[in-house]
């Protein structure tokens, strides 16, 4: 976990910009120590929601990145498969994943055509309690539609994986064991009923996880999980590190992360920006996700 408080990190970012923040992250966090394990990218949105929002990536950037995939020798596999996968065919490194968190309708309208055009399979992590609904004006997304049940089924039928992003998007580390287990189990059950397929992958909301939650997830039937936040040390088996994508990233930046080609500034920037790119800790309790709140 980052040694910087999210608010302090935000201040550094505002003063130093992404490049300076990347250099600082390199000094504090060092290099990731889980090379050789599956890893990938996570996309949250395609359009900006507010002046402070930087957690989106333009569709044209994704399209360019996917078109470059042959040139940079990387192929994506779905999260559930990548958790136990070795190097993919045609790639010299470990399996890569491309994931979409939150399940916004933009995944269907903007992302799916690009995936199909480029022959790339991805994993969509949906907030089960938000399927077919809209976020409210107070949410970080503003008024934005989430994927409908029909859209999720269509995405699954095209060969993409549908995973869980919990039931109501709370920080699961703040919930007691019974509440966390309910979020994990109920979301898996609802999404399976929706798409008619097994759900075995979980993306922990906000990237917040600990070994207690990973154990609960496995008890609930999950066999793979993604970890967004930077973490010291090596992730547990079947947990996959994903790097955030942001408004200032170019396709070349994202390709450098995917290749791990010795671009430490880009790597460090990708690792630390996700700590605060979508707002401070209060965002966790916005009403748009009907968060249950902390229970101890």
N, C-alpha and C positions, 0 to 999 in steps of 0.2 A: 504494500500500500504506500502511496506517495507520502513523503514526509512533510509536504506542504499542506496547510489547511486550505480547503477549496477557495475561501475568500481571499486568502493571501496569494494563492496562485492566480486568481483572477486579476488582482492588482498588478502582479508581475507581468501578466499577459498584456494588460492595457498599456503598461509603460514600455515594455521591451518588445512586444509583438511576438508572433510565432517563432521567429528565428532565435530571438534571445531566450525565449522560454525553452526552446529545444536544447540550446546549449546548456541552460541551467539544469534541465532534466537529465541530460547526459552526465553531468557532474554528480548529481544526487542519486539517480537511479542506476546508472551504469547500463550495461548491455543486458538484454534479456538472456536468462540462463536456461531456457528450454528449447534451444535450437534442436532441430531434428523431429520435433513434435508438430502435429497439424496446427495451423494457424490461419488467420484470414482477416477479412475486413467486415465491418458492420456499417450499414447505412440506416439512418433514421428517417430522413425526409429529403425531398428534392427541391423544396421551395422555402424561402426565408419566412419566418413567422413574426419576427420582431427585430428592431434595430440591433439588439444584443445577441440575436441568435446566430450561431455559426456552425450548428450541427447538421447542416444540410450539404448536399453535393449536387451540382447541376447534372441533369440527365445527359448532357453532351459530354461531361467528364467521364461518367460511367460508360457511355458508349465507346469513347476513345479508349478507355482502359480495357474494355472487353475485346475490342478490335485488336489491341496490342498483345492479347494473351498468347497468340502463337509465337510472336517475336520474342517474348520474354520467357517462354517455356514454362508456363504454369497452367494448370487446369484445376477447376473447382470440383469438389464433391460435396454432397450434402453432409450436414453436421453429424448425423447419426452414423454415417459410413466412415467419416474421416476420423472419428474418435479412436478407431482401431486400425486405421489405414497406414500403409507405408507410402513411399513415393508413388505418385500417380504416373500413369503411362505418359511418356513424352516429357516428363519433368524430372529434373535432377534432384529435387528436394522433396520435402514432406508434402502431404496433402494440404491443399488450401481450401478455405470455405469462403463463400460470400453470403452474408446474412443481412436480413432486414428486421430491425426491432420495432415493436409497437403495433405493426399491422395497419398502417395508414392506407387509405384507398389509393394513394399515389403509387404504392407498390404495384397495383394492378394497372392503373392508367399510364404511368410513366415508366416503371421499372420492367414489368413483364414483357412488353414489346421488345425492349433491348435485350433481355435475356434470351428470348426466343430467336431474335435476329442473329445473335452470336452463338447460339447453341450452348448456353451456360445454364447449369442447374444450381439453384440457390436454396437457402432455408429461410422461411418467413416465420418469425416468432410473433404470434398474435397475443394480445391481451384478451383473454377469453371473455371477460365481462363487458368488453367494449365492442364485440363483434356486431356489426350492423348499426352502430350508434354514431353520435357526433360528440367531439370534445366541446366544452363550453368556452365562452369568451375569456374566462379567467385562466384557462390552461395555457401552458407554454405554446401549444400549437394554435391557439385561437380557435375559431370554429372550423373544424376539420373533420371530414368523414373517415371512419374506420372501415376496413374491409367488411363486406357483407358475407353471410354464410355462402351464398352462391359463388361469389368471387373467390373465396378460400377454396371451395371445392374445385373450381376451374383451375386454379393454380396447382392444386395437388394432382389433378388429372393430367396435367402437362408434365408431370414428373418432378416437380419441385417438392421439397419437404416442408411440412407445416409443423412447427414446434410451439411450445408454450412460453409465454412471457408473463406468467402468473395469471391470477383471476382478476385482480383489481390494481395491479402495478404498485404495491407498497414496497418499501425497503424491507425485505424479508428478514434482514438481520435484526430489525427492531421488533419483530413479532415473537410471541412465545411459541413453543414447539407445536402446540395444538393448532394455533392459528396458521403458522407457516405450513404445516402439513396439509391443512385444509386448502390453502391457496394453491399448493402444488398439485394435490390430488384432484380437486374440483376442476381446475383449469384443464388438466390433461383429459379428464373424462368428457368435459363439454366440447373440447376441440375434436376429440375422437368421434363423438356423436355427430359433430358438424360436418367433418370431412369424410367420415367413414373409413378412416385409415389409422393405424397405430401412431401414437405420438410418443416419441422416446427422447426428444431433445428439449432442453430448457435453457432459456437465456434469463439469468437472474436480473430483475429490474435494477436499474442504475449500476449494474455490474457489481452490486454488493453481495458478497457471499462469504461464507466461512465453511469450515469442515463440517460443522453441525448441519448446515443447510444442504451441503452436497450429500451427506449421509441420508438426510430426509428425502432428498430428491430421488436417490437410488431406491430407497424403500418404496417410493410412490411409483416406481416403474420407469424412471428416466435412466438412460444409458449413456447420455452425452450431455455436456453443458458448455456454454461459452462464458468466458471471463473477459470483461471489457476493461476494467480498471487495471492500471499497472500494479504489479505485485512483485515483491522480492522473492527470489527463489523459483523453483520449478513447480508448475501446477500439478495437481493430482492426475493420475491416469484418467483418460476419457474426458478431461476438461480441456477446452480449446481456447487459446488466446486469440482474441480478435482486436483489431486496431480500429479506432474511430476514423470516420471520414468527415471532413470539415469544409466550410465554404472557401477557404483559402487554398485548399489542396488542388494541385494540377493532376492531370492523368499521369504525368511522369513521376510526381511525388508518390502517388498510390502504387504505381508500378514498382518503384524503388522499395516500398514496404513489402510488397508481395514477393519481390525477388530476394529481399534481404541482401542487397548488392553492395553493402559497405557504405551506406549513406546514413551515418549515425545521427545527423541533425534531423533528418526526416523521421527516422525511427523514434527518436526521443520525443519529438513534437507529437507524433501520433499517439504515443503512450500516455503523455501527461495531459493533453488537451481535453480528453474525455472526462477528466475529473470535474470540470466546471463549465464545459461548453454549453450546456443546456440550462444554465442557471444555478442558483445556490440551493442549499439544502431545503429551503422552504418550498421549492417546487415539488418536493416529494409529497406534499400534503394538499396539492391543488385539487379542487373538487371534480375536475374533469375525469379523473380516474376513480372516483368514488373510493378513495383509499380508506382502509379500516383504521389506520393510525397505529401507533406503537402500543404493544401490550406486553407487560412484563410479569 
